[in-house]
Each structure stands twice: as structure tokens, then as C-alpha cells.
């Protein structure tokens, strides 16, 4: 196939060809022209999602997980960073028409300190390094731990782990070739995680000036999952037995966009993730990009956080000669008109045209 259009992120009008699933900038005789205009964007990345968790809670079966991956693909998300799943989704790799998933294994938590039956629960925190190393071997270069959660005995968010054990666990992951990320809502767990060398923070609503500075110094990434944070008021409303926690969650929600803007200004690497699965439906990467652009990132940087920059961070190529042909084509510049992100004209995955959108009828 042959395409011509504005290729992002550089913004040059270029011709590109696809043969045997790979990108080429050299003409290929007899190639069918797919488009002569448009904006060609490296396949989008949802850097925090959960293929395998049913919307509303519970584990998905194989058919349900495949359906979730299809929804992500049709939205243009062709690379998914799984941030913890209760089922093994390696069978999705057998489907050439589905996105690639970079897996983090299962969440690692303490008893009664996370969503029930979703993660691995450790009675003794001293087991954390061993379990982290085990999950590093099961995953695709990432491990996910739960950094904080409500402690019902005190009625508010509290860290799950001591600083010393976090350092041992993160060192164990690194020794096994994996990076570590952590679910963190509040303030108190952040210094220990960042100083222990964690690679990424999920959500990060409790970031302060000091911990933002720490993240910038350490090169720690942030995936703020803003469309999930928008559910905090609802969570607070349902937490009537824990008024301190409810007030805390409302405050974290109220300041999150200022927090993300400050982190961005400080040079913290920020990537787009929806937290799809459970309480957030799949296929909402366009909403997360819009949320990032409303939280201090330029429209170019917000799109990059869900495309070329996220791909580099995860060790995957963008639109390059010899790279897999994974890209999305839009009729309008998705940076100028973010609404265009919701209706990609073409989705190409591994050189296959897997989705088209008819601009006249709206049919796909």
C-alpha cells in the first residue's frame, strides 16, 4: 500500500509505502494508494489499561478480553501497556489483527489494601522482593505494585510498604530486566517510591512541589490517568464511613490538573493512559489526550504522550523505515481539531488495514 500525507511528529508531507507489514520510504511498484492527503500518526499508545478486567469488575474470559483489545484498536490504540491484569492475556499475541500488549503481570498488594481478588496479596512485606522478581519474569519488562490504598483502621490513604523493602524490591526487578510502576493516589507513599528508584508513578494525584522535583531529578515518569481521576468525586460520595478519606479524594481531584501542569513544567516525562478496565470503558484514549491538553500540555505534546513519545519510552518504533507499519490516518490535523481523534479515517496495524471510517456515511 501507498500513502501520502503529513507524517507526525515532524510534520513533513511525505510518501510512504508498506510491504510485508513494514514501512518503506522507497517506492514500491504496483502499490495501491490508500490516501493522498491526511495526517499520519504513529499508532496510539494507551500506557495504562487493563485488558482482562471486566467493566464494572471481575475477570474477563478470552472472548471478552479480545473484544476489549478490538475496541482499543478501533480507537487507534495499537500498543497497550497493561498495568496489572488478573488473567494471562498472552493468547492475544496470537491474533495479528490485535494490538500488542506490554504486560506487567498482576498487581502486588497487601491483604485488604486493594481491590479484592485482583492482585497478589502478601501477608509479610518481606516477601515483596521475591514476588517482584517472579512477576518480572512473567511480564514483558514491567512490574506493578500498589503503593497506597485506604487503610480502614485510620480512615485515609496510607502507604503499603516500608521504604527499605521498596528499595530491595525495585532493585530485584531491575536485576531481572524489568521496570517498576506503582499505583499511588496520596502524598505519603511518593518519597519512598521515588527515592527507591521506581521507574513510573501511576495517577500521582498527591504529588507536591518536593516530590515533583524528586521525580524530575530521578527521571521518573508519570501516567496521570486523568479520565479515571474524574471518578474521584463519585468515589468520595460512596465513602460516607470514611469522611477524612472522602475529603482527601475530593481535594486530590480538585488540584490534579494543576499538579500535572506543574510536573510537565518541571520536566517530568508524562504519558497518556486511560486506566480502562473496571470503572473506565476501553477505547477512550482520545479523551485522555484531550484531558492532558487541558492540564498544561500543548496539543502536540499531549498527542505525543499517546503516540511517538510513549513509543520511544516503551522501546517501540514510530514511523521509520523497516519498522512495523502501525499508524493511524486522520482527515484533519488531530492537534488542531482533537475531535478528529475520535474518528480515525484509517487504522493500519502490522501493514494491515484493520479499520476504515467513511467520512460521508460515518460507517465503518
DRENVO-513856 format. One line per 8 residues: number of its first residue (from 1); for each residue x, y, z of N, C-alpha, C. Coordinates in pm, whole numbers. Example, Ala and Ser with C-alpha at 12.3 -4.5 7.8 and 13.67 -1.06 7.14 Angstrom:
BEGIN
1	1319,-569,780,1230,-450,780,1320,-330,780 | 1285,-225,708,1367,-106,714,1290,3,787
END
This chain:
BEGIN
1	84,-118,0,0,0,0,88,124,0 | 30,234,-47,100,363,-56,15,470,11 | 79,560,84,10,670,147,91,798,128 | 21,909,122,86,1039,121,11,1129,220 | 87,1199,302,23,1287,398,127,1351,488 | 78,1426,584,164,1490,684,198,1384,789 | 325,1353,801,369,1249,893,416,1315,1022 | 354,1278,1132,392,1331,1263,489,1235,1332
9	580,1290,1416,575,1424,1473,642,1534,1393 | 721,1501,1290,798,1604,1222,711,1701,1143 | 597,1653,1094,506,1741,1021,540,1759,875 | 624,1672,820,659,1680,678,556,1605,594 | 528,1660,476,445,1587,380,535,1483,313 | 499,1357,327,584,1251,277,499,1143,212 | 564,1066,125,509,942,72,569,827,150 | 485,733,188,539,611,247,466,491,188
17	536,380,189,483,256,135,489,147,241 | 408,47,224,405,-67,316,417,-195,234 | 511,-278,274,525,-409,211,569,-509,318 | 505,-625,317,535,-729,415,521,-677,558 | 426,-587,577,398,-536,710,493,-429,761 | 587,-384,677,689,-289,721,681,-159,642 | 728,-52,706,729,81,645,850,93,552 | 828,157,438,937,189,345,916,331,292
25	1023,402,271,1016,533,208,1066,526,64 | 1088,405,16,1126,383,-123,1004,334,-200 | 980,387,-320,860,348,-397,853,197,-420 | 733,145,-412,707,4,-438,613,-5,-557 | 658,-63,-665,579,-70,-787,449,-145,-762 | 340,-90,-816,211,-157,-809,138,-141,-678 | 193,-60,-585,126,-42,-455,-4,34,-473 | -108,-7,-403,-236,61,-408,-233,182,-315
33	-274,297,-368,-275,419,-287,-396,420,-194 | -367,426,-65,-474,430,34,-526,572,53 | -434,669,55,-475,809,70,-368,900,11 | -414,1016,-38,-323,1115,-94,-310,1238,-7 | -393,1248,96,-387,1357,193,-420,1301,330 | -395,1381,429,-429,1342,565,-311,1356,658 | -331,1322,783,-228,1326,886,-202,1184,933 | -77,1142,921,-38,1004,951,36,1005,1084
41	-21,936,1182,28,942,1320,74,802,1362 | 191,791,1424,230,659,1477,121,603,1567 | 99,473,1558,-8,409,1633,-16,458,1776 | -136,490,1821,-153,545,1955,-120,440,2062 | -88,491,2180,-47,407,2294,-138,440,2412 | -201,338,2468,-266,354,2598,-170,295,2700 | -102,383,2773,7,341,2860,-39,296,2998 | -169,291,3020,-222,234,3144,-362,182,3115
49	-370,53,3090,-502,-8,3070,-499,-151,3122 | -618,-211,3128,-631,-343,3188,-719,-431,3099 | -660,-483,2992,-731,-585,2914,-738,-710,3001 | -860,-755,3025,-879,-872,3110,-959,-843,3236 | -984,-714,3267,-1071,-679,3378,-1204,-633,3319 | -1311,-694,3360,-1443,-661,3305,-1489,-523,3354 | -1553,-449,3265,-1612,-321,3304,-1715,-346,3413 | -1700,-276,3524,-1787,-299,3639,-1728,-395,3740
57	-1615,-462,3704,-1546,-551,3798,-1552,-696,3757 | -1455,-772,3803,-1447,-915,3771,-1352,-943,3657 | -1323,-1072,3637,-1230,-1114,3533,-1302,-1138,3401 | -1241,-1097,3291,-1294,-1127,3159,-1253,-1268,3117 | -1336,-1330,3031,-1295,-1453,2965,-1217,-1416,2838 | -1174,-1517,2763,-1093,-1491,2645,-1167,-1404,2544 | -1294,-1436,2520,-1371,-1360,2421,-1387,-1215,2464 | -1409,-1194,2594,-1423,-1058,2644,-1295,-979,2633
65	-1182,-1042,2662,-1053,-974,2651,-1023,-937,2506 | -1055,-1027,2414,-1035,-998,2272,-1122,-880,2229 | -1246,-878,2277,-1336,-766,2243,-1280,-634,2296 | -1221,-635,2415,-1160,-513,2469,-1044,-467,2381 | -960,-561,2340,-847,-525,2254,-895,-470,2120 | -1004,-524,2067,-1059,-473,1942,-1108,-329,1956 | -1170,-299,2069,-1217,-162,2093,-1100,-66,2098 | -992,-105,2165,-873,-20,2169,-815,1,2028
73	-806,-107,1954,-753,-98,1818,-835,-3,1732 | -966,-15,1738,-1052,67,1653,-1044,215,1690 | -1002,243,1813,-980,381,1856,-842,431,1817 | -761,344,1755,-627,382,1712,-518,346,1810 | -553,285,1925,-453,245,2024,-397,109,1984 | -278,109,1928,-219,-12,1871,-111,-73,1959 | -78,-4,2068,17,-55,2166,-42,-26,2304 | -56,-130,2386,-118,-118,2516,-19,-158,2623
81	-1,-73,2722,80,-110,2838,-16,-154,2947 | -19,-283,2969,-104,-340,3072,-47,-304,3208 | -130,-247,3295,-85,-205,3427,-143,-296,3535 | -143,-424,3506,-192,-523,3601,-320,-587,3553 | -320,-718,3543,-440,-791,3499,-447,-924,3573 | -567,-968,3608,-582,-1093,3682,-575,-1218,3595 | -576,-1201,3462,-568,-1316,3372,-446,-1302,3283 | -401,-1414,3230,-288,-1415,3137,-341,-1386,2998
89	-301,-1275,2938,-352,-1235,2806,-253,-1265,2693 | -159,-1355,2716,-62,-1384,2611,-128,-1440,2485 | -246,-1501,2500,-314,-1556,2382,-348,-1446,2281 | -356,-1322,2325,-386,-1212,2232,-272,-1193,2133 | -150,-1231,2171,-37,-1219,2079,-54,-1309,1956 | -141,-1409,1966,-163,-1498,1852,-249,-1432,1744 | -310,-1320,1775,-401,-1251,1683,-328,-1134,1618 | -292,-1149,1493,-217,-1045,1423,-298,-918,1404
97	-430,-928,1416,-515,-811,1394,-543,-733,1523 | -477,-774,1634,-500,-707,1762,-374,-633,1809 | -392,-531,1893,-276,-455,1943,-179,-544,2021 | -55,-502,2025,42,-565,2112,22,-514,2254 | 40,-605,2351,26,-569,2491,161,-589,2560 | 205,-486,2631,323,-494,2716,272,-518,2857 | 296,-636,2912,231,-679,3036,315,-652,3160 | 246,-623,3269,311,-601,3398,276,-711,3498
105	221,-821,3451,182,-926,3544,64,-884,3629 | 57,-931,3752,-53,-898,3842,-11,-789,3941 | -109,-711,3985,-84,-616,4092,-28,-689,4214 | 59,-621,4288,111,-677,4413,70,-584,4526 | -2,-638,4624,-60,-556,4730,-51,-629,4864 | -116,-573,4964,-128,-634,5096,-273,-674,5119 | -301,-765,5211,-440,-805,5237,-528,-686,5274 | -646,-680,5215,-746,-576,5240,-694,-436,5205
113	-593,-428,5118,-539,-299,5083,-541,-277,4931 | -632,-343,4864,-654,-317,4722,-785,-383,4684 | -820,-374,4556,-945,-433,4507,-938,-584,4528 | -1039,-637,4590,-1041,-777,4630,-1022,-871,4512 | -934,-969,4527,-909,-1078,4432,-847,-1032,4300 | -807,-905,4294,-747,-857,4168,-597,-882,4164 | -531,-865,4278,-386,-877,4280,-336,-991,4365 | -204,-998,4379,-137,-1091,4469,-125,-1020,4603
121	-174,-1081,4711,-173,-1018,4842,-67,-1084,4930 | 22,-1002,4982,132,-1051,5064,106,-1024,5212 | 104,-1130,5292,87,-1114,5435,210,-1049,5499 | 326,-1080,5446,452,-1031,5502,522,-948,5394 | 549,-821,5422,612,-737,5321,751,-784,5283 | 814,-865,5368,948,-915,5335,948,-1006,5213 | 829,-1052,5172,819,-1135,5051,816,-1051,4924 | 807,-919,4938,791,-835,4820,904,-851,4718
129	1032,-846,4754,1137,-861,4652,1125,-991,4573 | 1096,-1101,4641,1084,-1230,4571,967,-1229,4473 | 852,-1176,4514,735,-1176,4428,755,-1078,4313 | 820,-966,4338,850,-871,4229,939,-938,4125 | 1041,-1009,4169,1129,-1079,4075,1051,-1183,3996 | 960,-1253,4061,877,-1353,3992,789,-1289,3886 | 722,-1179,3922,636,-1110,3826,717,-1047,3713 | 840,-1007,3743,928,-955,3637,952,-1060,3531
137	966,-1184,3573,990,-1293,3478,863,-1328,3401 | 746,-1307,3460,620,-1338,3393,576,-1228,3297 | 619,-1105,3322,571,-991,3245,654,-962,3122 | 631,-846,3065,702,-803,2945,789,-681,2975 | 861,-689,3087,951,-581,3122,896,-481,3220 | 781,-510,3280,723,-421,3381,666,-502,3497 | 667,-441,3615,602,-494,3735,519,-382,3794 | 401,-418,3848,309,-318,3906,287,-350,4054
145	318,-252,4140,287,-267,4281,186,-161,4323 | 113,-189,4427,18,-92,4482,92,-13,4590 | 111,116,4567,188,198,4658,111,248,4777 | -17,282,4755,-102,322,4867,-246,284,4838 | -326,283,4943,-468,249,4937,-529,289,5070 | -660,292,5076,-722,327,5203,-688,224,5311 | -649,274,5427,-631,191,5546,-751,219,5635 | -839,123,5644,-964,145,5716,-943,170,5865
153	-830,128,5917,-804,150,6059,-775,296,6091 | -732,372,5990,-707,515,6011,-802,601,5928 | -873,539,5833,-972,612,5756,-917,702,5649 | -800,669,5595,-743,751,5488,-640,670,5412 | -589,729,5304,-486,666,5225,-358,652,5307 | -293,536,5296,-166,513,5363,-78,424,5276 | 57,439,5284,148,350,5210,133,206,5253 | 164,116,5162,158,-28,5192,291,-85,5236
161	403,-18,5201,534,-80,5217,630,14,5288 | 728,-43,5356,835,38,5415,933,80,5306 | 1004,188,5330,1099,238,5231,1209,137,5203 | 1256,68,5306,1367,-27,5288,1327,-143,5199 | 1206,-196,5219,1164,-311,5138,1136,-268,4995 | 1092,-144,4974,1072,-94,4837,1204,-91,4762 | 1310,-47,4828,1442,-43,4763,1486,-183,4723 | 1469,-280,4811,1505,-419,4778,1422,-470,4660
169	1293,-441,4661,1204,-493,4557,1234,-431,4420 | 1255,-302,4418,1282,-236,4290,1418,-279,4236 | 1515,-296,4324,1645,-349,4281,1629,-490,4223 | 1541,-571,4283,1518,-707,4234,1457,-705,4095 | 1363,-614,4072,1304,-602,3939,1408,-562,3836 | 1487,-462,3870,1590,-415,3777,1692,-526,3746 | 1723,-605,3846,1817,-716,3825,1760,-820,3730 | 1627,-825,3721,1560,-918,3630,1516,-850,3500
177	1570,-732,3473,1546,-665,3346,1410,-600,3333 | 1345,-571,3446,1211,-511,3441,1211,-373,3508 | 1121,-290,3461,1093,-163,3526,973,-179,3620 | 961,-87,3713,856,-96,3814,770,29,3811 | 640,9,3823,548,121,3838,459,95,3958 | 397,204,4008,315,190,4128,190,275,4119 | 81,215,4165,-43,289,4187,-24,376,4310 | -42,508,4293,-31,600,4407,-133,712,4391
185	-221,728,4489,-315,840,4492,-266,952,4584 | -220,918,4703,-190,1018,4805,-47,1068,4802 | -12,1143,4907,118,1208,4915,226,1122,4981 | 187,1044,5084,286,988,5175,373,878,5114 | 321,803,5018,398,692,4961,502,738,4858 | 487,859,4809,569,901,4695,719,913,4725 | 761,978,4832,906,992,4853,979,858,4859 | 923,761,4932,989,631,4943,1001,561,4810
193	895,567,4728,897,502,4597,998,567,4504 | 997,699,4499,1087,769,4406,1231,751,4448 | 1259,767,4577,1398,751,4625,1446,608,4610 | 1354,511,4606,1393,371,4588,1426,339,4442 | 1401,434,4352,1437,414,4212,1325,365,4125 | 1200,385,4167,1089,340,4083,1092,412,3949 | 1044,345,3846,1054,397,3710,935,482,3669 | 819,460,3731,698,530,3689,601,536,3806
201	521,642,3806,412,657,3902,281,663,3824 | 185,581,3864,52,585,3805,-38,675,3889 | -112,760,3825,-206,855,3886,-130,976,3942 | -60,961,4052,25,1068,4104,-51,1190,4151 | -175,1174,4194,-255,1290,4232,-201,1361,4355 | -124,1292,4438,-72,1353,4559,64,1419,4543 | 110,1437,4422,240,1500,4401,242,1641,4458 | 354,1676,4520,378,1809,4574,498,1870,4504
209	531,1994,4537,649,2057,4478,773,1971,4502 | 786,1918,4624,906,1841,4658,914,1710,4581 | 802,1638,4572,808,1508,4503,813,1525,4352 | 757,1633,4300,775,1662,4158,922,1687,4128 | 987,1762,4215,1130,1786,4197,1209,1655,4203 | 1171,1568,4297,1237,1437,4307,1218,1356,4179 | 1096,1355,4125,1070,1281,4001,1154,1335,3887 | 1164,1466,3877,1244,1525,3770,1391,1487,3784
217	1442,1487,3908,1582,1451,3932,1609,1305,3896 | 1514,1217,3927,1532,1074,3906,1491,1030,3765 | 1425,1117,3689,1374,1077,3557,1254,986,3566 | 1181,993,3677,1064,908,3697,949,956,3611 | 885,865,3540,773,901,3452,643,908,3530 | 547,977,3471,414,991,3529,309,957,3425 | 215,870,3463,97,840,3380,-24,882,3463 | -79,1002,3440,-177,1057,3535,-319,1004,3524
225	-356,936,3417,-489,874,3403,-600,971,3442 | -604,1086,3376,-694,1193,3418,-841,1157,3407 | -879,1078,3307,-1022,1047,3297,-1065,952,3408 | -970,878,3464,-1003,798,3582,-1011,887,3706 | -924,984,3718,-927,1073,3834,-1059,1149,3838 | -1122,1167,3724,-1253,1234,3723,-1361,1154,3796 | -1332,1029,3830,-1428,949,3908,-1411,969,4059 | -1311,1046,4102,-1285,1063,4246,-1404,1119,4323
233	-1475,1220,4269,-1591,1269,4346,-1694,1159,4372 | -1715,1073,4274,-1809,963,4292,-1758,865,4399 | -1627,838,4397,-1569,752,4500,-1588,814,4637 | -1564,944,4645,-1580,1014,4773,-1724,1008,4822 | -1818,1023,4730,-1960,1019,4768,-2000,884,4827 | -1930,779,4784,-1965,644,4831,-1888,605,4958 | -1804,696,5008,-1717,665,5122,-1765,735,5249 | -1894,731,5274,-1952,802,5387,-1896,758,5522
241	-1850,633,5533,-1795,585,5659,-1655,640,5687 | -1594,699,5584,-1456,747,5598,-1448,893,5551 | -1496,986,5632,-1503,1126,5589,-1368,1190,5558 | -1264,1151,5631,-1131,1207,5603,-1084,1163,5466 | -1100,1035,5437,-1065,981,5305,-1147,1049,5195 | -1276,1066,5216,-1362,1128,5115,-1316,1270,5086 | -1287,1346,5191,-1240,1483,5171,-1105,1486,5099 | -1019,1391,5134,-888,1381,5070,-903,1355,4919
249	-989,1261,4884,-1009,1228,4742,-1065,1348,4665 | -1155,1423,4727,-1210,1541,4660,-1101,1645,4638 | -1014,1661,4736,-905,1758,4723,-806,1716,4615 | -771,1588,4612,-680,1538,4508,-738,1563,4369 | -868,1540,4354,-935,1563,4226,-933,1710,4190 | -959,1796,4285,-970,1939,4258,-840,1998,4206 | -727,1944,4251,-599,2005,4214,-520,1927,4109 | -576,1817,4055,-496,1728,3973,-442,1794,3846
257	-522,1878,3781,-474,1938,3657,-363,2039,3683 | -368,2108,3794,-257,2196,3832,-133,2112,3863 | -154,1998,3926,-42,1909,3959,28,1860,3833 | -50,1816,3735,8,1766,3610,80,1878,3536 | 20,1997,3533,85,2111,3467,219,2142,3531 | 223,2139,3664,348,2166,3735,451,2059,3704 | 410,1933,3703,503,1824,3671,558,1840,3530 | 471,1875,3437,516,1895,3299,617,2009,3290
265	587,2119,3357,678,2234,3355,813,2200,3418 | 812,2108,3515,936,2069,3583,1018,1969,3503 | 963,1920,3391,1036,1826,3307,1011,1680,3336 | 907,1649,3414,872,1509,3439,813,1450,3311 | 864,1336,3263,806,1273,3144,663,1226,3173 | 569,1265,3087,428,1233,3108,375,1156,2988 | 300,1049,3015,245,966,2910,97,943,2934 | 25,910,2828,-121,900,2833,-164,758,2866
273	-251,747,2965,-311,619,3000,-451,641,3052 | -544,557,3014,-685,579,3048,-729,506,3174 | -655,402,3215,-698,312,3322,-822,234,3282 | -837,209,3153,-953,133,3104,-955,-7,3164 | -1075,-52,3196,-1095,-179,3264,-1145,-151,3403 | -1248,-217,3445,-1306,-188,3575,-1406,-75,3566 | -1366,45,3605,-1460,159,3607,-1454,245,3483 | -1357,226,3396,-1341,307,3275,-1354,216,3154
281	-1437,255,3060,-1455,175,2938,-1332,187,2848 | -1307,82,2771,-1197,83,2676,-1228,175,2557 | -1121,214,2488,-1135,293,2367,-1142,442,2389 | -1095,491,2504,-1109,633,2538,-977,709,2534 | -881,664,2455,-752,732,2450,-767,876,2400 | -861,903,2310,-881,1040,2263,-923,1131,2378 | -1004,1079,2471,-1046,1159,2587,-927,1191,2677 | -837,1095,2694,-721,1119,2779,-626,1220,2715
289	-610,1215,2584,-527,1314,2516,-586,1454,2535 | -717,1466,2521,-783,1595,2542,-764,1642,2685 | -772,1550,2781,-754,1587,2922,-612,1637,2947 | -513,1574,2886,-374,1619,2902,-353,1759,2845 | -417,1784,2731,-402,1917,2671,-474,2023,2753 | -567,1981,2838,-632,2073,2930,-562,2083,3064 | -448,2016,3076,-374,2014,3202,-231,2061,3183 | -211,2151,3086,-81,2214,3073,6,2167,2959
297	-28,2055,2895,50,2010,2780,-4,2076,2654 | 85,2111,2563,39,2159,2433,-33,2045,2361 | -112,2079,2261,-183,1973,2188,-84,1880,2119 | 29,1932,2074,132,1848,2012,190,1752,2116 | 224,1805,2233,283,1721,2337,181,1620,2392 | 55,1660,2402,-47,1568,2451,-63,1450,2356 | -62,1478,2225,-69,1368,2128,57,1284,2134 | 173,1349,2147,298,1273,2158,301,1183,2279
305	236,1226,2387,231,1145,2509,153,1016,2488 | 72,1013,2382,-6,894,2348,37,836,2214 | 155,875,2166,200,825,2036,352,813,2035 | 420,902,1963,563,885,1938,647,888,2066 | 618,976,2159,697,979,2283,674,855,2367 | 550,810,2377,520,689,2453,585,567,2388 | 589,563,2257,653,450,2188,803,445,2219 | 866,560,2216,1009,564,2249,1032,516,2392
313	949,564,2485,961,526,2626,946,375,2644 | 857,314,2568,831,171,2580,918,85,2488 | 1010,151,2417,1104,77,2333,1045,26,2204 | 945,96,2151,882,58,2025,901,170,1923 | 922,135,1796,946,238,1694,819,311,1656 | 837,425,1591,725,500,1535,719,475,1385 | 708,578,1304,703,559,1159,845,575,1107 | 911,463,1089,1051,459,1049,1070,350,943
321	1167,371,856,1196,270,754,1230,138,820 | 1161,31,779,1185,-102,832,1108,-134,958 | 1036,-35,1013,957,-59,1134,822,-119,1098 | 759,-189,1191,623,-237,1164,531,-120,1126 | 446,-143,1029,356,-38,979,235,-30,1070 | 251,43,1181,145,65,1279,119,216,1283 | 10,259,1223,-19,403,1223,-168,427,1203 | -207,551,1231,-346,593,1220,-349,715,1130
329	-449,722,1043,-462,832,948,-589,911,982 | -573,1042,989,-685,1132,1018,-705,1229,903 | -829,1268,878,-857,1363,771,-815,1505,807 | -819,1534,939,-780,1666,987,-663,1652,1083 | -592,1762,1103,-481,1761,1198,-537,1737,1338 | -505,1625,1401,-564,1595,1532,-513,1684,1644 | -409,1763,1616,-363,1858,1716,-446,1986,1713 | -489,2025,1593,-572,2145,1581,-717,2113,1614
337	-764,1998,1569,-900,1955,1597,-896,1821,1670 | -883,1824,1805,-874,1699,1879,-993,1607,1859 | -1108,1662,1818,-1225,1578,1793,-1199,1477,1683 | -1104,1509,1593,-1070,1416,1485,-1017,1284,1539 | -958,1287,1660,-903,1164,1718,-1009,1057,1739 | -1134,1100,1755,-1242,1004,1781,-1284,929,1655 | -1247,979,1538,-1290,916,1412,-1173,903,1316 | -1078,813,1347,-968,792,1252,-1021,744,1117
345	-963,796,1011,-1007,755,877,-959,613,846 | -835,585,881,-779,451,860,-696,412,982 | -702,283,1016,-614,226,1117,-538,113,1050 | -405,124,1052,-319,23,989,-234,-40,1098 | -242,-172,1110,-171,-247,1212,-91,-358,1147 | 41,-353,1164,132,-450,1103,110,-460,952 | 84,-346,892,66,-341,748,-70,-381,699 | -162,-413,791,-298,-449,753,-392,-332,778
353	-480,-308,685,-586,-211,706,-694,-278,791 | -698,-242,920,-788,-312,1013,-914,-232,1043 | -917,-103,1005,-1036,-23,1031,-1040,95,936 | -1159,121,881,-1179,238,798,-1303,312,847 | -1306,441,821,-1422,523,858,-1463,602,735 | -1588,583,692,-1639,654,575,-1680,794,618 | -1612,899,568,-1641,1033,614,-1778,1082,570 | -1840,1018,471,-1969,1062,423,-2081,1001,506
361	-2078,869,520,-2187,800,592,-2158,779,740 | -2028,786,777,-1991,755,914,-1980,608,941 | -2004,524,840,-1997,379,859,-1852,334,867 | -1834,221,935,-1702,162,947,-1702,19,897
END
